[in-house]
């Protein structure tokens, strides 16, 4: 019985990080989808959003993107036939008026309200993962890993950390 308990404990420790992490397929689909939307987002100065989900053939796909406003986006596409698992959205064109290089408190709260995680791309070409279980955002890849807005000014938003907790995002936005 002691060996079984030890084995179960060891097994759950090994599985815990895997369950919390996003898959390579999810990252690849998010990266391809957001890369394709970046210039459209910059040219129109709008956010674009949608979901990653599984279609009827159980393939991971991105839903068609919805065009949002300058600083928000609400998905208006079809949900039938998909099992939606993650959100995605761009952060629009670079502006010195917006802190667009880091996901916002609103971004993490919106995903939490839906009970899903998400991906966010920035004008500087960063890809972020929004983890609503741990209420943390972390960079999947940094500056320039996705297409960058030609107007982007590196360093304008100050130093950007690799990850932020929900509380750190609230502090970041208040500064």
PEBEL-V423128 format. One record per pair of residues at least 24 apart in sequence whose C-alpha atoms are under 7 Angstrom apart, sorted by the first residue. I is the first residue (numbers start at 0). J is the second residue. D is the distance in whole Angstrom. If there is no record, write none. Layout:
i->[I | I]
j->[J | J]
d->[D | D]
//
This chain:
i->[28 | 29 | 32 | 33 | 33 | 34 | 34 | 37 | 37 | 40 | 40 | 40 | 41 | 41 | 41 | 44 | 44 | 44 | 45 | 45 | 46 | 46 | 46 | 46 | 46 | 46 | 46 | 47 | 47 | 47 | 48 | 48 | 48 | 48 | 48 | 49 | 49 | 49 | 49 | 50 | 50 | 50 | 50 | 51 | 51 | 51 | 51 | 52 | 52 | 52 | 52 | 52 | 53 | 53 | 53 | 54 | 54 | 54 | 55 | 55 | 84 | 85 | 85 | 85 | 86 | 86 | 86 | 87 | 87 | 87 | 88 | 88 | 88 | 89 | 89 | 89 | 90 | 90 | 90 | 91 | 92 | 92 | 93 | 93 | 93 | 93 | 98 | 103 | 104 | 104 | 104 | 107 | 122 | 122 | 122 | 123 | 123 | 123 | 134 | 134 | 135 | 135 | 135 | 135 | 136 | 136 | 136 | 137 | 137 | 137 | 138]
j->[60 | 118 | 61 | 89 | 120 | 145 | 146 | 89 | 146 | 89 | 91 | 92 | 91 | 92 | 148 | 69 | 91 | 92 | 69 | 91 | 70 | 71 | 72 | 88 | 89 | 90 | 91 | 72 | 88 | 89 | 72 | 74 | 87 | 88 | 89 | 74 | 86 | 87 | 88 | 83 | 85 | 86 | 87 | 83 | 84 | 85 | 86 | 81 | 82 | 83 | 84 | 85 | 81 | 82 | 83 | 80 | 81 | 82 | 80 | 81 | 115 | 115 | 116 | 117 | 116 | 117 | 118 | 117 | 118 | 119 | 118 | 119 | 120 | 119 | 120 | 121 | 120 | 121 | 122 | 122 | 122 | 148 | 122 | 148 | 150 | 151 | 156 | 168 | 165 | 168 | 169 | 131 | 147 | 148 | 151 | 147 | 148 | 151 | 164 | 165 | 162 | 163 | 164 | 165 | 162 | 163 | 164 | 161 | 162 | 163 | 162]
d->[7 | 7 | 7 | 7 | 6 | 6 | 6 | 7 | 6 | 7 | 5 | 6 | 5 | 4 | 6 | 6 | 5 | 5 | 4 | 5 | 6 | 6 | 6 | 7 | 5 | 5 | 5 | 6 | 5 | 5 | 6 | 6 | 5 | 4 | 7 | 6 | 6 | 5 | 7 | 6 | 6 | 4 | 6 | 6 | 6 | 5 | 6 | 6 | 5 | 4 | 5 | 7 | 5 | 5 | 7 | 6 | 5 | 7 | 6 | 7 | 6 | 6 | 5 | 5 | 6 | 4 | 6 | 5 | 5 | 6 | 7 | 5 | 7 | 6 | 5 | 6 | 6 | 5 | 7 | 6 | 6 | 6 | 5 | 6 | 6 | 5 | 6 | 7 | 7 | 6 | 6 | 7 | 5 | 5 | 6 | 5 | 6 | 6 | 6 | 5 | 7 | 6 | 4 | 6 | 5 | 5 | 6 | 6 | 4 | 7 | 6]
//
